[in-house]
Amino acid sequence: MKNKLIIILLLFTLIITSGFGCKRVKKETQQAMQPIVLNYWRVWDGQDAFDEIIKNYKAQHPFITINYRQLRYDEYEYALLEALAEDKGPDIFSIHNTWTKKYQSKIAPMPAETSMVFPVVKGTLKKETFYELRTKKSITLKELKDTFIDAVYQDVVLPEYNKKEEKLEDKIVALPLSVDTLAMYYNKDLLNQAGITEPATYWNKELQEHVKKLTKLNSEEKIIQSGINLGGSKNIERYSDILSVLMMQSGAVMMDDSGKVLFHQIPSAFHENKYSPSVEALRFYTDFANPAKEVYSWNNNLDNSLDMFIQGRLALMLGYSYHLPIIKARAPKLNFSITKLPQIEGSSQAVNFANYWVETVSKKSKNTEAAWDFLQFMAEADQIKSYLEKTKKPTALRALINEQLEDADIKIFASQLLTAKSWYKGTDSNAAEFAIGEMIDSVNNGQENIREIIEFGAKKVQETIIR
């Protein structure tokens, strides 16, 4: 009789803890189980790049649906701003790393924690799914520093005013999925014909000798083959990044923590020099567009630098990993390779340039907590691997760099991540880039006082900065 009572009690316990589980869900859990649709807008990658991540997230959060939309770059920002203004914008959207301050008023910063419903399978004789509301702490500022490469922190952490505490607090406003770095592509056939075994490691006489050998002019003194894409502005892919990294490698301080543009000034370490590092960098850069210089290899009449490299008329091209699939698709038989970005000879530290996009959450979203939970999930090492493998992009996570050094396509770009830096904190990065282009054009148009050109350029960039 005693054994029968025990069995009856066990069965009763099983019934009330399994079959009627859904009825005993707490009110706050029931509310969190309401269906949510997160609209996600990006530019560069198709839906297939995120299919596995979305599938994995859906398995943990079956009540959340991610609707992904890819837009063309030339229409993206206009469409995004218009949609946000009309309260029809996405919950999650992608912006360039130099746009974070521009969009700060439209961004909901990462919350300190997120509370999400998770399915939990329970039961011994009969397996049933229950739902639990779990609260998880978000990534902290320290964890951001430790997890992502150094370039990320300065771009995705911005001061936000805390009304309750009546003070400014640093908040995470975005997270990256990848970070690209500027490297050097080279046409192996053109180097072979010139008797050059490998491209130069430094911006020194060796590189300048290579450029002279690799540049070809016709009988009319027109460039028919260029040694390197240096010297110009609008017909050179990412000219502003190239000049910026030359300044940074030379020792220029582009901007201080308060947002004050400093690249026109002479840093304290260079106080004995007559010219600022930026003046020297701009002079070096524009020499390649000066017909009076031996390294003359570029002018405004040439085609776009990427087009010239694809056509086999440019020997050395500074570019990013995103140029690789374009080159392979348009010139499948081109014999080329990639090497690291040249550095200043004798410098104790390498300086590389970071260029990337970040993912953020709209302040107007009705589901900011769920949106940030998804972004943090997506940025985890175990999840982001599928995205990186499909898109062939360099990682933003320190933990994945060594793995990517084994990938022939992206190892060069990944090898530069730990020394990569970025800048521009203004409200209009396009205007800042245009100002840099004007500096280049001013020198190429014959203006001789490079110091004045640099000072005027710095003033124009300062106008884009939020004070």
N, C-alpha and C positions, 0 to 999 in steps of 0.2 A: 504494500500500500504506500509506503514511504517513497519507494522508487517511482511509482506512478505519479505521485504529487510533484516530485522533482521534475519529471518529464513534462507535466502540464505547465509548471511554472516556466520552464525553459522555452516551451513553445509560445507561451503568452508573451514572454519577453522578446522573442524573435519577431513576433507579429507587430508589436507596438514599436519596435526599433527599426523595422525594415519596411513592411508593406504600407505602413501609414507614415513613413518618413517625411514625405513631401508636405503632409498636413501639419507637421510640427516645425516647419521652417519659420524662423523668426521673421518678424515684420520687416526689419531693416534688410535682411537677406532677400526676402521676397521683392522688395523694392529694387535691390541691386540686380535681380534676375530679369528685369524688364529688358526687352530687346533694344540694342543700341546699334546704330549705323554710324561708322566713322568714315567720312569722305577724305581721301588722301590725294593731294595734287603734287606732281613732280614734273621734271623736264626730261631728264636724260635716259631713264631706263624704262623698259616695258614691264608689263604686268608679270611676265614670266620670271623676272628677276626676284620677285617677292612672293611667288606662289608658295614655296615651301615654308617661309617664315609665317605667312598668314595662316597656312594650314596648321602649323604647330601652335600658333596663338589661339586659333579657333578651338583646338582640342582642349585647351585649358579654360577658355572662356567661350562656351558655345552660344552665349546670348549676344555676342558682339560680332558684327559683320564689318569687314573692311572693304570699302569701294575705292579702287585705285584708278586714277585718271592721269594719263600722260599728255602734256601739252607741248606744243612747239616753243622753242626758246624765244623766237621773235614775237610771240603772242602772249607768253606766259605772264610777265609782270603786269601788263595792262589788264589782262583777264582776271588775275588774282586781286589786284587792288580794286577793280570795279566790283567783283563779287563780294569782297569783304565790306565795301562801302554799302552794298545793298543787302547785307546780312544773308547772302546766299553763298558765302565762301566755304572753303573746306574746313574740316576740323584740324587736319594736319597738312602742312605744306612745307615745301623745300625752298631755301633761299641760299644765295652765295654767302660764303663766310664773311665777306666784306659788307653784307647788307644788314647785319644784326641790329646795329643802332638805328638804321633807317626804319626798321620794322618794329622796334622795341615797343612802341605804343599799341601795336596790334597783336602782341604776343602775350600769352598766359605763361608766366614762368613755371618751372617745374615745382610741383607741390612737395612738401617735406615727406609725405607718405601717400600711398594709394590704397584704397580698400576695394578689393575685387572678389567676385564669387568664383570659387573653384569647385569642379565636380570631384567628389570623393566616393570611391567604390567601397562599400561595406558589406558585411555579411559572410557567414561561413557556409551554411547550407544553400543559401540563395543570395547571389550577388546582386546588389542594387546600388544605384547611384544616388548619392545625397549631395547637397550643395552647402558649402561653407563660405562665409564671408571672412576673408583674411585681410589684415592690414599689413602692408609691407613698406618699410622705409625706402625712400628714394635714394638715388646715388648722392653722396655728399660732395662738397667741394674738394675735400682731400682725396676721396675715391676717384673723382674726375681727373685730378692731377696724376694720380698713380696709375690709372687705367688707360688713359688716352695719351697720345704723344703731346709734347709740350705746347706745340702751336695751337692746340685746340682751346686750352683754358682761356687765353686772352681774347678769343673770338666769341665764345659762347657764355661767358660769365659777365653779366652787366649789373650795375648797381640799380636796385629797385627801392622805391620809398615805402617803408613800413609805417602805415598810418597808426597802427596800435602803439608801436614803439617810438614813433616820430623820429625815425632815422633811416639812413640809407643802408641797405643790406645787399651783399653780392648774391645774385641768384643765377641759376643755370637757365638759360633761355632757349637752348637748342642742343642737339647732339648730332655728330657726324656719323655717316656710315663708312666713309673712306676719306683719304687725304691724298691728293696727287702732289708730285714734286717735279720741278723743272729739271730736265736732263738734256743730253746732247745726242741726237741722231746723226749717223754718218753714213754716207754712200761709199761702200767698200770698193766698188769698181773705180770711182773717181780717185779715191785715195791710192789704190793700187797703181793707177796710171801715173800718178804724181810721185810714186816711189815712197809713199808715206805708210809705214807699217802699222801705226796706230795713232789715234787722235791725241792731241796734247792734253795733259792733266791740268795745266795752269794757264792763266791769261798772261802768258809771257812771250818772249821772243820766238819760242818754238811754235806757238800757236799762230803768231803773226806771220812767220815764215811759211807755215802750212797754208794760210789763207792766200798769200801771194802766189803760191804754186797752184792752188786750186781755183783761182779766179781767172777767167778767160775773157778777153776783149776782142772784138772784131776789128777790121781795118778802119772802121769809123769810130773807134774807141767806145763802142757800146758794149755793156756787159752781156755776154751770152751764157756765161757760167759763173755763178757766185761761190765764193769760198765759204761764207757764213752769213747768217741772217742777223747782222748787227748794223746799226747806223740809222735806220729809218723808223717810221712810226706806223702809219696806217696799213702799210702792206706787209708788216711783220706780225705774225701771230704772237699775241701777248707781249708786245713791246714794253708795256709798262712794268710787267713782272720782271722782264730781263734787265731793264735799267735799274729797277728797284733792288734786285739782288746784287747787282754790281756795286751799287751804293752801300748796301749792307755789308757786303764782303770787304769793301774798302774801309769800313769802320764808321760809316755814318749812322747816327741815331735818327731813325725816321720820325719817331714820335715818342713823347714821354707818356707816363701812366695817366696824366691828366688830360691827354688829348691835344697837347701842344706840339705842332709840327716843328721838328728840329733839324731836318736834313740839310738845311742851308747853313747851319752853324758848324763851327769847328769844335769837335768834342775835346774835353780837357786833355785827353791822351795825345791830341794832335796840336796842342797849343803853339808849338814852335813852328808848325807848318804855315806857309803863306796862304794855301788854299784848303778848303774843306774837302773831305773825302768825296763828297758828292760832285764837286767841281771836277776832280780828277776822273771820276767814274763817267760823267757825262762827256768829258773830252775824249776819253778812251772809246766810248760807245760811238760817238759821232765821227771819229776818225775813219771808220769803215765806210762812211758815206761822203768822204772828202776826196775829190779827184786829185788833190795835190798830195795825198798821202800814199805811201807804198801799199798800205793795206786796203786801199779803195776796192770795195766789192759790192756796194749796194747803192741804189738810188730809188727815187719815187716812181720811176718808169717801169720798174720790174714788177712781175706778177706777185701775187701773195706768196709768202715764204713757204707755206705748206704745199701749194700748187707747184712751186718750183722744185721742191724736194721730190715730189711724186713724179714730176716730169724728168727727173734725173739731171736738173740744171743747178742744183744747190748741193754742195758737198757736206756742209755741217749745218744742222738745224737744231736750234734750241726749242724743245717742245715737251709736252706732257704725255702721260700714258694714254690719255683719251685720243691722241693723234694716231696711235698704233693701229687700231682697227680700220681707221680711215685709209691709212697708207696701204695696209694689206689688201683692202677691198679694191682700191683704185689702181694699185700697182703691184699685183701679185708676184711679178717676176723681179721686182727691184731688189738688188743685193745690198742690204743695209743692216746696220746693227745699232746698238744704243750703248752709251757710256755715261759716266757720271758728269754732272755739271762741273766745268772747270772752276778752280778756286784761285785765290791770290797766293802766289808762291811765297813761302816763308811765313804765312799766317799760322798761328797756333791752333786756330779753330776753323772748322769747315762751316760755311753758312749756305744753306739751301733755301729754296722758296716753296711755300705751301700754297696750293690753290685747290679749293674744295667747296662742296655744298653741305649745308646742315639742315636737319629736320626740326621743325618746331610746331607749336600748337597755337591755334587762333584764340585770342581772348574772347571772341564771340561764340566759340563753340559751347554747346550745352553739355558737352561730355569731356571737359578738359582732363579730368582725373583718368578716365579710361584711355584717352588719347596719349597722355604721358606714360601710362602703364605700357601701352603698346610700343611706344618709341624706346623705352628702356629695355623692354623684352627684345626688340629687334636689334639693339646695339650690343647685346651680349655676345661673347665670343662664339658660343655654341650655335647661335642663330645666324649671326652675320656671315659665317663661312660660306653658306650656300649663295648668298648675294655676291660676295667677293669672287667666288669661283665662276659664277655665270657672267659677271660683268668684267672680270679681269682688271680689277681696280686695286690700288694699294690700300692697305688697311689703315684705320685710324687708331687701332688698339695696339698697345705695346706688345701684348702677349702673342700676337699673330705675326709679328715682323719676321722672326726667324723662319717660320714656315714659308713665308712668301719669298724668302731669299733662295728657295729651291725652285721657284717658278721662273722659267727662262724669259717670259714676256714682261714680268713686272719686277724682277729682282733688283734692277738698277734703281727704279723709283722707290721701292721699299727700303733699299739700303740707305737712302738719304732722309728718311722720315724723322729720325731722332735729332737731326740738325736743321730741320726745316722751320722756317719762320714766315710770318705773314704780317701785314699791316693794312691800314685804312680803317678808321673808326668813324668816318663821316656819314652824313645823311645821304650823300650822293657820290657813291664810289665811281660812277661813270664820269662825273665832273672831275674827280681827282685824277682819274686816268687820262682824261683829256688834257688836264694841266701838264701832266708829264709828257704827253705827246707834243704839246706846245713848246716845252723846253727843248725837245729834240729838234723840232722844226725850226726854232729860232736860231740854233747853232748852224743847222744845215743851210739856212737862208742867209748866212753871212754875219749874223750878229756876233761880235767878238767878245764882249764882256760876259763870260760864262758865269761869273759870280752873280751878276745882276739877274741873269736868266734864272739861276737857281733860286735866288731870293724871291723873285716874282712868282715862280712856280710854287714855292712853299706857301706864299701868301694866298694863292688861289686854292691850294689844297686846304689850308686852314679854314677857309670860308665854308667848307663842307663839314666841318667838325662840330658836333654838339658840345657846347661848353657846360 
